[in-house]
Amino acid sequence: MPGFEDQIIGHNVGETFDVTVTFPEDYRVEELKGKTAVFKVTLKALNKKESPELDDEFAKDVSEFETLEELKQDIRKKLEEKNKREAENEMKEKAVMKVVENAKVDIPDVMVERQIDLSLRDLDYNLRLQGLDLNTYLSITGKTIRDLRKEMWEGALNRVKTQLVIDKIAKVENIEATEEELENKLKELAESYRVNLEEFKKSLTESQINGIKEDIAYYKTIDFIFNQCKIVSKEE
């Protein structure tokens, strides 16, 4: 958070004080962008960061590589792959946005209200991770729940429309999760949770498995939309 650390300088361990910050415009929580907040901070300890020597021994300690050069090459490769994925995901997002923009869909208000409910729960969860909660946020911003729901309406409407359009395309094109894709996804999830695959499967309800299938079909449909697009350079 810009300016947060600067206001800690000069204070002693055990001291409690206020830190006033303004959330940046690109902050990950939409509703906090550009807002000012006051945090009550207690300084628990002071630690000094010591950077290790960047050499072959360092590479051996932090990776499976024997030399620093091998580690650098691996990092470079992963960064290039990451940038490629991000660029492709951005193009996919633009393709989906264009399809949704051109689609004609009747959306009941109740569906938008439900999406807003989900967004409010997500906001409250993210705020709690930062030591805040929804009521504190409303107090800081001087807003009411009604104000917040009104601000969220357009975004929620777009998310619902996007979901409906993708669901319709998946149905028309008969896009579903295969058993192999489901099995691979379950393996991936089990590994991420560090649990045995068979035990993980047994812990899932039918509703949860269907949800995983829907997620697979959702992203397959996005890939389908993207693959139908013709990518042209600006010169063209």
Residue pairs with C-beta under 8 A, 6 or more apart in sequence:
1 21
1 23
1 24
2 21
2 22
2 24
3 21
3 22
4 19
4 21
4 39
7 17
7 19
7 20
7 21
8 19
8 41
8 43
11 17
11 43
12 43
13 43
13 44
13 45
13 46
14 42
14 43
15 42
15 43
16 40
16 41
16 42
16 43
17 40
17 41
17 43
18 38
18 39
18 40
18 41
19 38
19 39
19 40
19 41
20 36
20 37
20 38
20 39
21 36
21 37
21 39
22 34
22 35
22 36
22 37
23 29
23 32
23 33
23 34
23 35
23 36
23 37
24 33
24 34
25 33
25 34
26 33
27 33
28 126
29 123
29 126
29 127
30 155
31 123
31 137
31 141
31 148
31 151
32 137
35 140
35 141
36 140
37 132
37 140
38 140
39 131
52 58
52 61
54 68
55 68
56 66
56 67
56 68
58 68
59 65
59 66
59 67
59 68
59 70
59 71
60 66
62 71
63 71
63 74
65 71
65 74
91 226
91 229
91 231
92 222
92 223
92 225
92 226
95 225
95 226
95 229
96 162
96 166
96 222
96 225
96 226
99 165
99 169
99 225
100 158
100 161
100 162
100 165
103 161
103 165
105 161
105 164
105 165
107 157
107 160
107 161
107 164
111 160
112 153
112 156
112 157
112 160
113 149
113 156
115 156
115 157
115 159
115 160
116 149
116 152
116 153
116 156
119 152
119 155
119 156
120 134
120 145
120 148
120 149
120 152
123 134
123 137
124 133
124 134
127 133
127 134
127 136
127 137
138 144
138 145
138 148
166 218
166 221
166 222
166 225
169 175
169 221
169 224
169 225
170 176
170 217
170 218
170 220
170 221
173 221
173 224
175 217
175 220
175 221
175 224
176 213
176 217
177 185
177 212
177 213
177 214
177 216
177 217
177 220
181 216
181 220
182 209
182 212
182 213
182 216
185 212
185 215
185 216
186 197
186 200
186 201
186 212
187 197
189 200
189 212
190 196
190 197
190 200
190 201
193 200
204 212
